[in-house]
C-alpha cells in the first residue's frame, strides 16, 4: 500500500483519498487530505503558523509526553 503525506497538514493519505495538484510551470505535484488543507494551501498560508497542522504541533511541542 502506497501511503503519501499531505503537503500542507503533514498527515498520512491512504490510497483513493485526498486530492492531487500539479503546478503548471514546473509540474510539481502536491497532495491535500481535506478541503480545509486544500483551501489553506491554495491561499498560500504558512503551515508553521496554522495551529491544526502537524508542523505547528511539532514546533510548539504540543501532544508530546514528557519524560521524568
CHARMM-style PDB file with segment names, atoms N, HN, CA, C and O in Angstrom:
ATOM      1  N   UNK     1       0.849  -1.168   0.000  1.00  0.00      PROA
ATOM      2  CA  UNK     1       0.000   0.000   0.000  1.00  0.00      PROA
ATOM      3  C   UNK     1       0.903   1.242   0.000  1.00  0.00      PROA
ATOM      4  O   UNK     1       1.810   1.361   0.824  1.00  0.00      PROA
ATOM      5  N   UNK     2       0.647   2.142  -0.913  1.00  0.00      PROA
ATOM      6  HN  UNK     2      -0.090   2.046  -1.582  1.00  0.00      PROA
ATOM      7  CA  UNK     2       1.432   3.366  -1.054  1.00  0.00      PROA
ATOM      8  C   UNK     2       0.757   4.485  -0.257  1.00  0.00      PROA
ATOM      9  O   UNK     2      -0.296   4.988  -0.649  1.00  0.00      PROA
ATOM     10  N   UNK     3       1.368   4.865   0.853  1.00  0.00      PROA
ATOM     11  HN  UNK     3       2.223   4.457   1.171  1.00  0.00      PROA
ATOM     12  CA  UNK     3       0.827   5.925   1.709  1.00  0.00      PROA
ATOM     13  C   UNK     3       1.615   7.199   1.439  1.00  0.00      PROA
ATOM     14  O   UNK     3       2.845   7.200   1.507  1.00  0.00      PROA
ATOM     15  N   UNK     4       0.908   8.283   1.133  1.00  0.00      PROA
ATOM     16  HN  UNK     4      -0.091   8.282   1.078  1.00  0.00      PROA
ATOM     17  CA  UNK     4       1.540   9.574   0.863  1.00  0.00      PROA
ATOM     18  C   UNK     4       1.335  10.496   2.061  1.00  0.00      PROA
ATOM     19  O   UNK     4       0.628  10.150   3.007  1.00  0.00      PROA
ATOM     20  N   UNK     5       1.956  11.666   2.013  1.00  0.00      PROA
ATOM     21  HN  UNK     5       2.531  11.947   1.244  1.00  0.00      PROA
ATOM     22  CA  UNK     5       1.852  12.639   3.104  1.00  0.00      PROA
ATOM     23  C   UNK     5       1.229  13.922   2.558  1.00  0.00      PROA
ATOM     24  O   UNK     5       1.579  14.379   1.470  1.00  0.00      PROA
ATOM     25  N   UNK     6       0.303  14.495   3.323  1.00  0.00      PROA
ATOM     26  HN  UNK     6       0.018  14.124   4.207  1.00  0.00      PROA
ATOM     27  CA  UNK     6      -0.339  15.754   2.939  1.00  0.00      PROA
ATOM     28  C   UNK     6       0.713  16.858   2.876  1.00  0.00      PROA
ATOM     29  O   UNK     6       1.507  17.017   3.804  1.00  0.00      PROA
ATOM     30  N   UNK     7       0.719  17.610   1.795  1.00  0.00      PROA
ATOM     31  HN  UNK     7       0.075  17.481   1.041  1.00  0.00      PROA
ATOM     32  CA  UNK     7       1.723  18.655   1.598  1.00  0.00      PROA
ATOM     33  C   UNK     7       1.554  19.811   2.571  1.00  0.00      PROA
ATOM     34  O   UNK     7       2.525  20.509   2.863  1.00  0.00      PROA
ATOM     35  N   UNK     8       0.362  20.029   3.075  1.00  0.00      PROA
ATOM     36  HN  UNK     8      -0.427  19.462   2.838  1.00  0.00      PROA
ATOM     37  CA  UNK     8       0.131  21.144   3.996  1.00  0.00      PROA
ATOM     38  C   UNK     8       0.080  20.685   5.451  1.00  0.00      PROA
ATOM     39  O   UNK     8       0.780  21.230   6.305  1.00  0.00      PROA
ATOM     40  N   UNK     9      -0.732  19.704   5.719  1.00  0.00      PROA
ATOM     41  HN  UNK     9      -1.300  19.262   5.025  1.00  0.00      PROA
ATOM     42  CA  UNK     9      -1.003  19.305   7.096  1.00  0.00      PROA
ATOM     43  C   UNK     9       0.053  18.363   7.672  1.00  0.00      PROA
ATOM     44  O   UNK     9       0.355  18.423   8.864  1.00  0.00      PROA
ATOM     45  N   UNK    10       0.615  17.493   6.830  1.00  0.00      PROA
ATOM     46  HN  UNK    10       0.369  17.444   5.862  1.00  0.00      PROA
ATOM     47  CA  UNK    10       1.638  16.559   7.282  1.00  0.00      PROA
ATOM     48  C   UNK    10       1.098  15.204   7.697  1.00  0.00      PROA
ATOM     49  O   UNK    10       1.867  14.372   8.177  1.00  0.00      PROA
ATOM     50  N   UNK    11      -0.195  14.946   7.532  1.00  0.00      PROA
ATOM     51  HN  UNK    11      -0.820  15.623   7.142  1.00  0.00      PROA
ATOM     52  CA  UNK    11      -0.791  13.674   7.911  1.00  0.00      PROA
ATOM     53  C   UNK    11      -0.693  12.677   6.764  1.00  0.00      PROA
ATOM     54  O   UNK    11      -0.454  13.056   5.618  1.00  0.00      PROA
ATOM     55  N   UNK    12      -0.881  11.400   7.081  1.00  0.00      PROA
ATOM     56  HN  UNK    12      -1.075  11.091   8.012  1.00  0.00      PROA
ATOM     57  CA  UNK    12      -0.830  10.344   6.074  1.00  0.00      PROA
ATOM     58  C   UNK    12      -2.077  10.388   5.197  1.00  0.00      PROA
ATOM     59  O   UNK    12      -3.174  10.680   5.672  1.00  0.00      PROA
ATOM     60  N   UNK    13      -1.894  10.093   3.911  1.00  0.00      PROA
ATOM     61  HN  UNK    13      -1.002   9.855   3.525  1.00  0.00      PROA
ATOM     62  CA  UNK    13      -3.008   9.995   2.972  1.00  0.00      PROA
ATOM     63  C   UNK    13      -2.993   8.584   2.401  1.00  0.00      PROA
ATOM     64  O   UNK    13      -2.028   8.181   1.752  1.00  0.00      PROA
ATOM     65  N   UNK    14      -4.049   7.843   2.640  1.00  0.00      PROA
ATOM     66  HN  UNK    14      -4.833   8.170   3.168  1.00  0.00      PROA
ATOM     67  CA  UNK    14      -4.148   6.482   2.132  1.00  0.00      PROA
ATOM     68  C   UNK    14      -4.656   6.501   0.695  1.00  0.00      PROA
ATOM     69  O   UNK    14      -5.237   7.493   0.257  1.00  0.00      PROA
ATOM     70  N   UNK    15      -4.442   5.414  -0.039  1.00  0.00      PROA
ATOM     71  HN  UNK    15      -3.971   4.608   0.317  1.00  0.00      PROA
ATOM     72  CA  UNK    15      -4.879   5.377  -1.438  1.00  0.00      PROA
ATOM     73  C   UNK    15      -6.372   5.671  -1.587  1.00  0.00      PROA
ATOM     74  O   UNK    15      -7.186   5.279  -0.751  1.00  0.00      PROA
ATOM     75  N   UNK    16      -6.708   6.367  -2.666  1.00  0.00      PROA
ATOM     76  HN  UNK    16      -6.046   6.685  -3.345  1.00  0.00      PROA
ATOM     77  CA  UNK    16      -8.076   6.763  -3.013  1.00  0.00      PROA
ATOM     78  C   UNK    16      -8.647   7.835  -2.086  1.00  0.00      PROA
ATOM     79  O   UNK    16      -9.864   8.012  -2.032  1.00  0.00      PROA
ATOM     80  N   UNK    17      -7.794   8.550  -1.360  1.00  0.00      PROA
ATOM     81  HN  UNK    17      -6.805   8.406  -1.404  1.00  0.00      PROA
ATOM     82  CA  UNK    17      -8.228   9.656  -0.514  1.00  0.00      PROA
ATOM     83  C   UNK    17      -7.453  10.900  -0.896  1.00  0.00      PROA
ATOM     84  O   UNK    17      -6.350  10.805  -1.435  1.00  0.00      PROA
ATOM     85  N   UNK    18      -8.012  12.051  -0.624  1.00  0.00      PROA
ATOM     86  HN  UNK    18      -8.908  12.128  -0.186  1.00  0.00      PROA
ATOM     87  CA  UNK    18      -7.322  13.311  -0.878  1.00  0.00      PROA
ATOM     88  C   UNK    18      -7.367  13.735  -2.338  1.00  0.00      PROA
ATOM     89  O   UNK    18      -7.995  13.090  -3.177  1.00  0.00      PROA
ATOM     90  N   UNK    19      -6.688  14.832  -2.614  1.00  0.00      PROA
ATOM     91  HN  UNK    19      -6.177  15.356  -1.932  1.00  0.00      PROA
ATOM     92  CA  UNK    19      -6.622  15.385  -3.970  1.00  0.00      PROA
ATOM     93  C   UNK    19      -5.185  15.694  -4.327  1.00  0.00      PROA
ATOM     94  O   UNK    19      -4.351  15.936  -3.453  1.00  0.00      PROA
ATOM     95  N   UNK    20      -4.898  15.684  -5.634  1.00  0.00      PROA
ATOM     96  HN  UNK    20      -5.575  15.487  -6.343  1.00  0.00      PROA
ATOM     97  CA  UNK    20      -3.565  15.993  -6.127  1.00  0.00      PROA
ATOM     98  C   UNK    20      -3.623  17.274  -6.948  1.00  0.00      PROA
ATOM     99  O   UNK    20      -4.561  17.491  -7.715  1.00  0.00      PROA
ATOM    100  N   UNK    21      -2.624  18.108  -6.782  1.00  0.00      PROA
ATOM    101  HN  UNK    21      -1.862  17.932  -6.159  1.00  0.00      PROA
ATOM    102  CA  UNK    21      -2.496  19.337  -7.558  1.00  0.00      PROA
ATOM    103  C   UNK    21      -1.132  19.343  -8.216  1.00  0.00      PROA
ATOM    104  O   UNK    21      -0.135  18.949  -7.610  1.00  0.00      PROA
ATOM    105  N   UNK    22      -1.096  19.794  -9.462  1.00  0.00      PROA
ATOM    106  HN  UNK    22      -1.906  20.114  -9.953  1.00  0.00      PROA
ATOM    107  CA  UNK    22       0.177  19.899 -10.173  1.00  0.00      PROA
ATOM    108  C   UNK    22       0.367  21.345 -10.615  1.00  0.00      PROA
ATOM    109  O   UNK    22      -0.540  21.956 -11.180  1.00  0.00      PROA
ATOM    110  N   UNK    23       1.550  21.883 -10.353  1.00  0.00      PROA
ATOM    111  HN  UNK    23       2.286  21.387  -9.893  1.00  0.00      PROA
ATOM    112  CA  UNK    23       1.873  23.226 -10.828  1.00  0.00      PROA
ATOM    113  C   UNK    23       2.097  23.177 -12.328  1.00  0.00      PROA
ATOM    114  O   UNK    23       2.649  22.208 -12.849  1.00  0.00      PROA
ATOM    115  N   UNK    24       1.672  24.209 -13.013  1.00  0.00      PROA
ATOM    116  HN  UNK    24       1.223  24.996 -12.590  1.00  0.00      PROA
ATOM    117  CA  UNK    24       1.821  24.217 -14.466  1.00  0.00      PROA
ATOM    118  C   UNK    24       3.218  24.619 -14.901  1.00  0.00      PROA
ATOM    119  O   UNK    24       3.669  24.201 -15.967  1.00  0.00      PROA
ATOM    120  N   UNK    25       3.919  25.422 -14.102  1.00  0.00      PROA
ATOM    121  HN  UNK    25       3.553  25.762 -13.236  1.00  0.00      PROA
ATOM    122  CA  UNK    25       5.229  25.893 -14.545  1.00  0.00      PROA
ATOM    123  C   UNK    25       6.332  24.851 -14.365  1.00  0.00      PROA
ATOM    124  O   UNK    25       7.226  24.769 -15.208  1.00  0.00      PROA
ATOM    125  N   UNK    26       6.298  24.047 -13.285  1.00  0.00      PROA
ATOM    126  HN  UNK    26       5.572  24.114 -12.601  1.00  0.00      PROA
ATOM    127  CA  UNK    26       7.355  23.052 -13.095  1.00  0.00      PROA
ATOM    128  C   UNK    26       6.839  21.624 -12.982  1.00  0.00      PROA
ATOM    129  O   UNK    26       7.641  20.690 -12.968  1.00  0.00      PROA
ATOM    130  N   UNK    27       5.534  21.425 -12.901  1.00  0.00      PROA
ATOM    131  HN  UNK    27       4.883  22.184 -12.912  1.00  0.00      PROA
ATOM    132  CA  UNK    27       4.960  20.087 -12.866  1.00  0.00      PROA
ATOM    133  C   UNK    27       5.043  19.394 -11.512  1.00  0.00      PROA
ATOM    134  O   UNK    27       4.775  18.196 -11.428  1.00  0.00      PROA
ATOM    135  N   UNK    28       5.400  20.101 -10.465  1.00  0.00      PROA
ATOM    136  HN  UNK    28       5.617  21.075 -10.533  1.00  0.00      PROA
ATOM    137  CA  UNK    28       5.484  19.508  -9.136  1.00  0.00      PROA
ATOM    138  C   UNK    28       4.081  19.183  -8.631  1.00  0.00      PROA
ATOM    139  O   UNK    28       3.158  19.983  -8.790  1.00  0.00      PROA
ATOM    140  N   UNK    29       3.924  18.001  -8.021  1.00  0.00      PROA
ATOM    141  HN  UNK    29       4.674  17.352  -7.892  1.00  0.00      PROA
ATOM    142  CA  UNK    29       2.619  17.527  -7.573  1.00  0.00      PROA
ATOM    143  C   UNK    29       2.519  17.668  -6.058  1.00  0.00      PROA
ATOM    144  O   UNK    29       3.441  17.302  -5.328  1.00  0.00      PROA
ATOM    145  N   UNK    30       1.383  18.205  -5.589  1.00  0.00      PROA
ATOM    146  HN  UNK    30       0.634  18.502  -6.182  1.00  0.00      PROA
ATOM    147  CA  UNK    30       1.104  18.364  -4.167  1.00  0.00      PROA
ATOM    148  C   UNK    30      -0.140  17.558  -3.829  1.00  0.00      PROA
ATOM    149  O   UNK    30      -1.058  17.450  -4.642  1.00  0.00      PROA
ATOM    150  N   UNK    31      -0.169  16.986  -2.616  1.00  0.00      PROA
ATOM    151  HN  UNK    31       0.577  17.073  -1.956  1.00  0.00      PROA
ATOM    152  CA  UNK    31      -1.312  16.215  -2.157  1.00  0.00      PROA
ATOM    153  C   UNK    31      -1.965  16.933  -0.987  1.00  0.00      PROA
ATOM    154  O   UNK    31      -1.279  17.447  -0.104  1.00  0.00      PROA
ATOM    155  N   UNK    32      -3.306  16.967  -0.983  1.00  0.00      PROA
ATOM    156  HN  UNK    32      -3.864  16.549  -1.700  1.00  0.00      PROA
ATOM    157  CA  UNK    32      -4.060  17.554   0.125  1.00  0.00      PROA
ATOM    158  C   UNK    32      -5.074  16.532   0.611  1.00  0.00      PROA
ATOM    159  O   UNK    32      -5.738  15.876  -0.191  1.00  0.00      PROA
ATOM    160  N   UNK    33      -5.190  16.400   1.922  1.00  0.00      PROA
ATOM    161  HN  UNK    33      -4.650  16.933   2.574  1.00  0.00      PROA
ATOM    162  CA  UNK    33      -6.066  15.390   2.502  1.00  0.00      PROA
ATOM    163  C   UNK    33      -7.525  15.842   2.517  1.00  0.00      PROA
ATOM    164  O   UNK    33      -8.403  15.092   2.092  1.00  0.00      PROA
ATOM    165  N   UNK    34      -7.794  17.033   2.991  1.00  0.00      PROA
ATOM    166  HN  UNK    34      -7.081  17.643   3.337  1.00  0.00      PROA
ATOM    167  CA  UNK    34      -9.162  17.525   3.128  1.00  0.00      PROA
ATOM    168  C   UNK    34      -9.315  18.878   2.450  1.00  0.00      PROA
ATOM    169  O   UNK    34      -8.330  19.498   2.050  1.00  0.00      PROA
ATOM    170  N   UNK    35     -10.553  19.329   2.325  1.00  0.00      PROA
ATOM    171  HN  UNK    35     -11.353  18.826   2.649  1.00  0.00      PROA
ATOM    172  CA  UNK    35     -10.830  20.622   1.710  1.00  0.00      PROA
ATOM    173  C   UNK    35     -10.244  21.758   2.543  1.00  0.00      PROA
ATOM    174  O   UNK    35      -9.840  22.784   1.996  1.00  0.00      PROA
ATOM    175  N   UNK    36     -10.195  21.582   3.854  1.00  0.00      PROA
ATOM    176  HN  UNK    36     -10.522  20.749   4.298  1.00  0.00      PROA
ATOM    177  CA  UNK    36      -9.611  22.580   4.746  1.00  0.00      PROA
ATOM    178  C   UNK    36      -8.127  22.784   4.415  1.00  0.00      PROA
ATOM    179  O   UNK    36      -7.650  23.917   4.358  1.00  0.00      PROA
ATOM    180  N   UNK    37      -7.408  21.688   4.199  1.00  0.00      PROA
ATOM    181  HN  UNK    37      -7.796  20.767   4.246  1.00  0.00      PROA
ATOM    182  CA  UNK    37      -5.986  21.763   3.820  1.00  0.00      PROA
ATOM    183  C   UNK    37      -5.842  22.373   2.432  1.00  0.00      PROA
ATOM    184  O   UNK    37      -4.944  23.176   2.180  1.00  0.00      PROA
ATOM    185  N   UNK    38      -6.732  21.982   1.550  1.00  0.00      PROA
ATOM    186  HN  UNK    38      -7.462  21.330   1.755  1.00  0.00      PROA
ATOM    187  CA  UNK    38      -6.698  22.467   0.168  1.00  0.00      PROA
ATOM    188  C   UNK    38      -6.840  23.987   0.112  1.00  0.00      PROA
ATOM    189  O   UNK    38      -6.077  24.654  -0.586  1.00  0.00      PROA
ATOM    190  N   UNK    39      -7.805  24.535   0.836  1.00  0.00      PROA
ATOM    191  HN  UNK    39      -8.425  23.994   1.403  1.00  0.00      PROA
ATOM    192  CA  UNK    39      -8.029  25.979   0.821  1.00  0.00      PROA
ATOM    193  C   UNK    39      -6.867  26.736   1.456  1.00  0.00      PROA
ATOM    194  O   UNK    39      -6.478  27.800   0.973  1.00  0.00      PROA
ATOM    195  N   UNK    40      -6.319  26.195   2.526  1.00  0.00      PROA
ATOM    196  HN  UNK    40      -6.635  25.331   2.918  1.00  0.00      PROA
ATOM    197  CA  UNK    40      -5.175  26.842   3.172  1.00  0.00      PROA
ATOM    198  C   UNK    40      -3.946  26.797   2.267  1.00  0.00      PROA
ATOM    199  O   UNK    40      -3.184  27.762   2.205  1.00  0.00      PROA
ATOM    200  N   UNK    41      -3.755  25.688   1.572  1.00  0.00      PROA
ATOM    201  HN  UNK    41      -4.374  24.905   1.623  1.00  0.00      PROA
ATOM    202  CA  UNK    41      -2.619  25.545   0.665  1.00  0.00      PROA
ATOM    203  C   UNK    41      -2.740  26.495  -0.523  1.00  0.00      PROA
ATOM    204  O   UNK    41      -1.769  27.146  -0.906  1.00  0.00      PROA
ATOM    205  N   UNK    42      -3.932  26.570  -1.099  1.00  0.00      PROA
ATOM    206  HN  UNK    42      -4.721  26.041  -0.788  1.00  0.00      PROA
ATOM    207  CA  UNK    42      -4.139  27.434  -2.262  1.00  0.00      PROA
ATOM    208  C   UNK    42      -4.097  28.915  -1.897  1.00  0.00      PROA
ATOM    209  O   UNK    42      -3.783  29.747  -2.748  1.00  0.00      PROA
ATOM    210  N   UNK    43      -4.409  29.260  -0.642  1.00  0.00      PROA
ATOM    211  HN  UNK    43      -4.664  28.584   0.050  1.00  0.00      PROA
ATOM    212  CA  UNK    43      -4.320  30.657  -0.218  1.00  0.00      PROA
ATOM    213  C   UNK    43      -2.928  31.006   0.309  1.00  0.00      PROA
ATOM    214  O   UNK    43      -2.711  32.099   0.831  1.00  0.00      PROA
ATOM    215  N   UNK    44      -1.982  30.066   0.167  1.00  0.00      PROA
ATOM    216  HN  UNK    44      -2.157  29.178  -0.257  1.00  0.00      PROA
ATOM    217  CA  UNK    44      -0.557  30.258   0.490  1.00  0.00      PROA
ATOM    218  C   UNK    44      -0.324  30.594   1.961  1.00  0.00      PROA
ATOM    219  O   UNK    44       0.505  31.444   2.288  1.00  0.00      PROA
ATOM    220  N   UNK    45      -1.058  29.921   2.840  1.00  0.00      PROA
ATOM    221  HN  UNK    45      -1.731  29.231   2.574  1.00  0.00      PROA
ATOM    222  CA  UNK    45      -0.815  30.089   4.271  1.00  0.00      PROA
ATOM    223  C   UNK    45       0.424  29.302   4.675  1.00  0.00      PROA
ATOM    224  O   UNK    45       0.792  28.325   4.023  1.00  0.00      PROA
ATOM    225  N   UNK    46       1.051  29.729   5.737  1.00  0.00      PROA
ATOM    226  HN  UNK    46       0.752  30.522   6.266  1.00  0.00      PROA
ATOM    227  CA  UNK    46       2.246  29.065   6.240  1.00  0.00      PROA
ATOM    228  C   UNK    46       1.828  27.968   7.223  1.00  0.00      PROA
ATOM    229  O   UNK    46       1.214  28.281   8.244  1.00  0.00      PROA
ATOM    230  N   UNK    47       2.141  26.682   6.953  1.00  0.00      PROA
ATOM    231  HN  UNK    47       2.640  26.427   6.124  1.00  0.00      PROA
ATOM    232  CA  UNK    47       1.716  25.615   7.859  1.00  0.00      PROA
ATOM    233  C   UNK    47       2.360  25.683   9.241  1.00  0.00      PROA
ATOM    234  O   UNK    47       1.831  25.096  10.185  1.00  0.00      PROA
ATOM    235  N   UNK    48       3.474  26.375   9.385  1.00  0.00      PROA
ATOM    236  HN  UNK    48       3.903  26.852   8.618  1.00  0.00      PROA
ATOM    237  CA  UNK    48       4.105  26.530  10.692  1.00  0.00      PROA
ATOM    238  C   UNK    48       3.298  27.461  11.596  1.00  0.00      PROA
ATOM    239  O   UNK    48       3.500  27.452  12.811  1.00  0.00      PROA
ATOM    240  N   UNK    49       2.383  28.269  11.031  1.00  0.00      PROA
ATOM    241  HN  UNK    49       2.219  28.275  10.045  1.00  0.00      PROA
ATOM    242  CA  UNK    49       1.608  29.229  11.813  1.00  0.00      PROA
ATOM    243  C   UNK    49       0.139  28.845  11.965  1.00  0.00      PROA
ATOM    244  O   UNK    49      -0.612  29.558  12.631  1.00  0.00      PROA
ATOM    245  N   UNK    50      -0.283  27.741  11.368  1.00  0.00      PROA
ATOM    246  HN  UNK    50       0.327  27.162  10.828  1.00  0.00      PROA
ATOM    247  CA  UNK    50      -1.669  27.286  11.470  1.00  0.00      PROA
ATOM    248  C   UNK    50      -1.715  26.202  12.540  1.00  0.00      PROA
ATOM    249  O   UNK    50      -1.033  25.184  12.420  1.00  0.00      PROA
ATOM    250  N   UNK    51      -2.522  26.413  13.597  1.00  0.00      PROA
ATOM    251  HN  UNK    51      -3.077  27.240  13.695  1.00  0.00      PROA
ATOM    252  CA  UNK    51      -2.417  25.573  14.788  1.00  0.00      PROA
ATOM    253  C   UNK    51      -2.965  24.159  14.639  1.00  0.00      PROA
ATOM    254  O   UNK    51      -2.794  23.368  15.566  1.00  0.00      PROA
ATOM    255  N   UNK    52      -3.607  23.788  13.544  1.00  0.00      PROA
ATOM    256  HN  UNK    52      -3.746  24.430  12.791  1.00  0.00      PROA
ATOM    257  CA  UNK    52      -4.108  22.427  13.388  1.00  0.00      PROA
ATOM    258  C   UNK    52      -3.218  21.568  12.496  1.00  0.00      PROA
ATOM    259  O   UNK    52      -3.611  20.461  12.126  1.00  0.00      PROA
ATOM    260  N   UNK    53      -2.032  22.049  12.144  1.00  0.00      PROA
ATOM    261  HN  UNK    53      -1.712  22.948  12.445  1.00  0.00      PROA
ATOM    262  CA  UNK    53      -1.118  21.260  11.317  1.00  0.00      PROA
ATOM    263  C   UNK    53      -0.106  20.529  12.191  1.00  0.00      PROA
ATOM    264  O   UNK    53       0.152  20.919  13.329  1.00  0.00      PROA
ATOM    265  N   UNK    54       0.453  19.473  11.641  1.00  0.00      PROA
ATOM    266  HN  UNK    54       0.243  19.156  10.717  1.00  0.00      PROA
ATOM    267  CA  UNK    54       1.458  18.697  12.354  1.00  0.00      PROA
ATOM    268  C   UNK    54       2.742  19.500  12.547  1.00  0.00      PROA
ATOM    269  O   UNK    54       3.420  19.344  13.563  1.00  0.00      PROA
ATOM    270  N   UNK    55       3.079  20.348  11.595  1.00  0.00      PROA
ATOM    271  HN  UNK    55       2.529  20.474  10.770  1.00  0.00      PROA
ATOM    272  CA  UNK    55       4.283  21.170  11.696  1.00  0.00      PROA
ATOM    273  C   UNK    55       4.189  22.152  12.864  1.00  0.00      PROA
ATOM    274  O   UNK    55       5.161  22.342  13.594  1.00  0.00      PROA
ATOM    275  N   UNK    56       3.027  22.774  13.040  1.00  0.00      PROA
ATOM    276  HN  UNK    56       2.237  22.620  12.446  1.00  0.00      PROA
ATOM    277  CA  UNK    56       2.811  23.694  14.166  1.00  0.00      PROA
ATOM    278  C   UNK    56       2.943  22.949  15.492  1.00  0.00      PROA
ATOM    279  O   UNK    56       3.570  23.442  16.430  1.00  0.00      PROA
ATOM    280  N   UNK    57       2.345  21.755  15.561  1.00  0.00      PROA
ATOM    281  HN  UNK    57       1.836  21.355  14.799  1.00  0.00      PROA
ATOM    282  CA  UNK    57       2.366  20.984  16.799  1.00  0.00      PROA
ATOM    283  C   UNK    57       3.780  20.553  17.164  1.00  0.00      PROA
ATOM    284  O   UNK    57       4.135  20.519  18.343  1.00  0.00      PROA
ATOM    285  N   UNK    58       4.592  20.223  16.157  1.00  0.00      PROA
ATOM    286  HN  UNK    58       4.304  20.251  15.200  1.00  0.00      PROA
ATOM    287  CA  UNK    58       5.987  19.871  16.424  1.00  0.00      PROA
ATOM    288  C   UNK    58       6.787  21.090  16.877  1.00  0.00      PROA
ATOM    289  O   UNK    58       7.616  20.993  17.781  1.00  0.00      PROA
ATOM    290  N   UNK    59       6.537  22.235  16.248  1.00  0.00      PROA
ATOM    291  HN  UNK    59       5.863  22.315  15.513  1.00  0.00      PROA
ATOM    292  CA  UNK    59       7.268  23.459  16.579  1.00  0.00      PROA
ATOM    293  C   UNK    59       6.994  23.898  18.016  1.00  0.00      PROA
ATOM    294  O   UNK    59       7.910  24.315  18.726  1.00  0.00      PROA
ATOM    295  N   UNK    60       5.733  23.805  18.445  1.00  0.00      PROA
ATOM    296  HN  UNK    60       4.989  23.467  17.868  1.00  0.00      PROA
ATOM    297  CA  UNK    60       5.333  24.269  19.771  1.00  0.00      PROA
ATOM    298  C   UNK    60       5.260  23.143  20.803  1.00  0.00      PROA
ATOM    299  O   UNK    60       4.778  23.352  21.916  1.00  0.00      PROA
ATOM    300  N   UNK    61       5.736  21.955  20.439  1.00  0.00      PROA
ATOM    301  HN  UNK    61       6.128  21.785  19.535  1.00  0.00      PROA
ATOM    302  CA  UNK    61       5.821  20.794  21.341  1.00  0.00      PROA
ATOM    303  C   UNK    61       4.468  20.457  21.963  1.00  0.00      PROA
ATOM    304  O   UNK    61       4.360  20.279  23.177  1.00  0.00      PROA
ATOM    305  N   UNK    62       3.449  20.371  21.129  1.00  0.00      PROA
ATOM    306  HN  UNK    62       3.537  20.515  20.143  1.00  0.00      PROA
ATOM    307  CA  UNK    62       2.107  20.011  21.587  1.00  0.00      PROA
ATOM    308  C   UNK    62       1.896  18.505  21.418  1.00  0.00      PROA
ATOM    309  O   UNK    62       2.315  17.926  20.416  1.00  0.00      PROA
ATOM    310  N   UNK    63       1.254  17.882  22.387  1.00  0.00      PROA
ATOM    311  HN  UNK    63       0.914  18.352  23.201  1.00  0.00      PROA
ATOM    312  CA  UNK    63       0.894  16.479  22.282  1.00  0.00      PROA
ATOM    313  C   UNK    63       2.033  15.509  22.516  1.00  0.00      PROA
ATOM    314  O   UNK    63       1.883  14.321  22.227  1.00  0.00      PROA
ATOM    315  N   UNK    64       3.162  15.963  23.024  1.00  0.00      PROA
ATOM    316  HN  UNK    64       3.284  16.928  23.259  1.00  0.00      PROA
ATOM    317  CA  UNK    64       4.271  15.069  23.321  1.00  0.00      PROA
ATOM    318  C   UNK    64       4.280  14.763  24.811  1.00  0.00      PROA
ATOM    319  O   UNK    64       3.979  15.623  25.637  1.00  0.00      PROA
ATOM    320  N   UNK    65       4.628  13.531  25.139  1.00  0.00      PROA
ATOM    321  HN  UNK    65       4.873  12.832  24.467  1.00  0.00      PROA
ATOM    322  CA  UNK    65       4.716  13.142  26.542  1.00  0.00      PROA
ATOM    323  C   UNK    65       6.067  13.555  27.103  1.00  0.00      PROA
ATOM    324  O   UNK    65       7.096  13.424  26.439  1.00  0.00      PROA
ATOM    325  N   UNK    66       6.053  14.051  28.318  1.00  0.00      PROA
ATOM    326  HN  UNK    66       5.217  14.158  28.857  1.00  0.00      PROA
ATOM    327  CA  UNK    66       7.296  14.466  28.963  1.00  0.00      PROA
ATOM    328  C   UNK    66       7.869  13.301  29.758  1.00  0.00      PROA
ATOM    329  O   UNK    66       7.138  12.595  30.453  1.00  0.00      PROA
ATOM    330  N   UNK    67       9.166  13.104  29.655  1.00  0.00      PROA
ATOM    331  HN  UNK    67       9.761  13.677  29.090  1.00  0.00      PROA
ATOM    332  CA  UNK    67       9.859  12.065  30.414  1.00  0.00      PROA
ATOM    333  C   UNK    67      10.270  12.628  31.775  1.00  0.00      PROA
ATOM    334  O   UNK    67      10.706  13.774  31.877  1.00  0.00      PROA
ATOM    335  N   UNK    68      10.126  11.816  32.805  1.00  0.00      PROA
ATOM    336  HN  UNK    68       9.771  10.885  32.722  1.00  0.00      PROA
ATOM    337  CA  UNK    68      10.512  12.255  34.154  1.00  0.00      PROA
ATOM    338  C   UNK    68      11.910  11.757  34.470  1.00  0.00      PROA
ATOM    339  OT1 UNK    68      12.427  12.015  35.556  1.00  0.00      PROA
TER     340      UNK     68
END
